[in-house]
Structures are given as structure tokens and as C-alpha cells.
């Protein structure tokens, strides 16, 4: 039997970072329809920082998040629609509302060492009959043994799968393979991998993860996402099909979905010097645009801010530290 | 000198820190009882060492002792919901350090006087104690349409209670930004960071004002508020003075270093709430003693 991989498309969630959370319900609905037509099994949508992420800290959504979710649900056809929830930002109440509207999946995202803040959300999702996946962010920061310990916590709460997110795009293929194979060896749940392309390795790392036994892989059309973006969905499909790995998708249709929808959003994912610095320093990919803005404001090189944030071992969600660091660097510069 | 007798219910990290603070810092309180569950818990053992009476078989001995006038609740929200009516019936003044939110939301530097006589004082959350004073300082200058706070804590300082009830933190703190801070709407975000050595509790406060912000007046108001707050939380410090950030939005950053009474200095998040509780109870006791002498 041919190997099968489930690609979870997160163009409408991680991709939201790249366009500063400006998806209109119409745009989101159109992309969802194109993905559904291509046979994409799962579509994640929402603010880049998950449900209720619209804020001063992470940027406000241009449209109401539930209107966007509704448009995705209305156009998703047979695809399952999911949300991301970061405990500490989103709550069980947000989860219930998304479930009532028809969301069938939640990925509960915590820092790689903090799975226990997701207990109540995973449990509630299971109680509601939703699929619940534990999503460990910044997993490049910890060794496989630590990741397994945290994955087991998610398993004990009732998660049906565990993801490792290389949120900083800081891994090389051996890092991805070592983590996935260790989890596959010691955990009975399906294992997923979410890549970022800051070091140009999103496809390479995804493939290394699959070869090490990963069951689920994240992609976004044209790689739209935080930092230098994610693994391009249409490229994943092509690579997997070429290797004889089933995705259940129509390759031409997924190529069309990318080609027909992403250029009109007005952004193209490239590895510029700032994205590359994020991968190099190992900081959260969504710091990308925030750091560029802070650098402009204080007359700094965004790379200095990003490298300092890496040195301070900041984690996902600490966007306020960008301002804090920029403010301090600017003061130091003035004193010199 | 005569002192008001008090008890601590819940001999965990918070309870022990309260005990150290009452012993070291309070002029007007005498710790008369520590109530726990296990004879050999760290808090009960420590209380015994200090010669404090300990009880491990329920609240009755506390409720039956008319000399104990003040109770610090350091158990859990669900436990306090059960205990609060019993304290009230027994005529004891309760300072609630759980997120049960039975009594009015109180942050001493903002609204203690208003709720001075309330039988139950609810200390909100650590994030609420650290951030609502900044929001209140802005909203006394001009109308705040929306306040948003981000509290980042060292992973080590967030115990299992905080972790499993993380939604209670965000919801209670959001409510406090409105009820205590005076903002029209509020949103709270909490982040845990496992970096070693552990980082100090840090907080970012965003206030979106209705009209263009008067930055000079806001800075002056925040400065006065912080000076008042530092009287009972010495480790409270502004790391970024109010700055403009986006349309009509003012951002301020504060850090809280703990006093290291029992919990280590990075646990400023726990220190600020125990400092606030002891400060209020001590002030209440002082006035009560003064009244008694008159």
C-alpha cells in the first residue's frame, strides 16, 4: 500500500501573517473553495496567532475573525476546517464559538516546554467531539527527549496527534528527522511537522520529516506565511506524488489554487536578509514584519533586533519584546 | 503593642510567602494560624517552626476562634467559593488571592479606599495587580477606549494551578482592566517563557485613547501612580515610559522583581499579589487598632 500523507493547509492562518491579517471574507472564501476543489483535506484559518489573536500585540485583523471563519466554512466543501488556539491568547469560550459555527479541528499551540497550559482546551475540544491536535512551537529549542515528554502530556489530555512546529525556520533536515523519528518510536499517535522557510529548507525539512515517519505536513499556497513563509503546498503535493506518496489531492488543481489566488494578494515570499536572520538566530517567524517596523521607527538594523531577541531566548508571542529591545538598542546608540 | 490576629488558609508557595511577609513586614498583624491539609507539607512544617498554630482538619478551628479577624485565602478558586460564605458568617475579613472573584476587584493603589469595608477583597490576578494601575493612570488623564496587556512570566513561577486555569487568568485580568483600570474594553494575554536563568515578570500595557493622547500628562500620571505603588511593591519598575505606538495608542512596559521573601526574585508575579494582600490587611488592621484606642 502506498504511503499516505495528510497535508494541512494553513494559507488562511499562517499566511495571514504575511498580509498583516487583512484577509476579507471574500478572499478567504475564494481560497477555501479552490483548496476544496483540489481535494485538500484540511484547511486551517484565522489570525496568524490563532483565535482571538487580533490585538495591539499581534496586529488587528481588518475583518471580523468570525466573519472570515464563516466564509471559509461556507466554501470548504468536504474539507475539514480548523482553527489554531494559543492558550494565554485564545480561550475555551472562543473554541466553543468556533465549534458551534462548524469548525471540526483545533490545534492547541504551546511553547515546546509548556504543553500543560493546553490541557483544558484539548479536553474541551474532545468533549465537543472535535479533532484536537497538540502543536509544539519553537521545537528547535529542545532535544527530542524533552519534546517526547511534552507530546505525552498532550496525549494524556486526549490529543489525537502531536505536531512539531519549526516556528523559527531554524532546523536543518537532520534536526527535523531526529525529532520525528524519536517521537514515532516512542509515541503511538500520528506525528506532524510544520516548517518555515527562513533557511530555504521548508521542503527539505518536510521531506526529511516524512522519511522519518511523519504523518501530517503543513503547507501554504505559494508558501505564504510568517518570516520567509512555509512549505509551499503545491510543491509538497508535487514532491510527494513524484515519490509515490498519496495526498488525495489533484496536483493541477492545487497548482491552480496557488497561481489563481496568491499573486493578487500582493506579496511574494522571499528569503531576504531579515528572514534569513530569523532562521539563523532561531526566533519566532512572526517577529519578521514587527521587527522591520520597529527598526524603521528607531533607525536600527532589524537584524540587530532579531539577533538580540534570539540571545534573550524569546518565545512565540513575545512581540512586545521587539519594541522593548528596539527601544533599548536605540537608547544605547544615543549614548554612544 | 497590640496586633490584629490573622490566619492563612493554603500553605503552598503563596501561603508561605504571605507568612514570611507578615512576619518580616507587618506592623499590625500577628499570624495566629496556618490551615493546610497535610501534616508534613512544607508550609505546615515551616509554620510550626515559627511557632504558629497549625490545623489540618478543616476550617472549623479557624471559624471557632473569634480572636482571628483576618483570613488570607491562598487555596484555589473552587475552594474559596466554598470557604467565602463561612468566613463571612464568622465575621472574618477575607483577602482572596485566588481567581474566584467573590468580592469586588481590588488593586490597592487604585481602589482600596473605595472597598475598604468590604468583607471580601478579591486581589484579581498577578497580571491585574501589575497592569491595572497603569491603565488607571492613563484613564484618569483621558478616556481609554481599549486596554490590552501582555504579561510574560518565567515558566518556573507558574505552578500547576495557573497552568490548568490559564483562561481564568486572561478572563479575570481582562475584566479588571475595565472594572479597576477604567477602560471601556480590555484584553489580557499571558505568555510563559522557560529561559534560564528565569526572567523577571514583565508586562506590556497598551492603552488606546479616545482622543489624541496627551503624552506629557500621561507620563506624569503614570509616574505618580508608580511612586505610590512602589511603597508596597518595592521591585516594581517602569522599563519603558509611555510611548506612542500606532494610532492613539500608548504603550508602557513594567517589570516586577520579587522581594525574595520566600519565592525567588524572578517570581515578581507572585510577590506583587502577596505584597498587595499584606499591605491592605496591614492598613486595615492599623485603622482598626487606632479606632479601638480612640
Interface residues (C-beta under 8 A of the other chain):
Chain A: X55 X56 X57 X87 X88 X89 X91 X92 X93 X111 X113 X114 X116 X117 X119 X120 X312 X313 X314 X315 X317 X318 X320 X321 X323 X324 X327
Chain B: X148 X150 X152 X155 X160 X163 X164 X165 X166 X167 X169 X170 X171 X187 X189 X190 X191 X192 X193 X194 X195 X202 X204 X206 X208 X239 X240 X243 X245 X246 X249 X251 X253
